[in-house]
Amino acid sequence: MADKELDASGLNCPLPILRAKKTLGELKSGQVLKIVATDPGSVKDFEAFAKQTGNSLLESKEEGGKFVFLLKKA
């Protein structure tokens, strides 16, 4: 489902967001980025990031102690 995957495991705020922003820059509009993070704060961070940037947060879930996000580039 995702066009690209970013593993931000072990990184703390704001690094998962910064890496996601950089990786989204490599994608075309409409493509989906899957992010895997371990920082519990990343849940609120990615919600805010999606609102601020106009990208769509398609999914936000916890899976085996990791947080998985699907962001669709605007």
Secondary structure, 3 states (H helix, E strand, C coil): CCCEEEEECCCCCCHHHHHHHHHHCCCCCCCEEEEEECCCCHHHHHHHHHHHHCCEEEEEEEECCEEEEEEECC
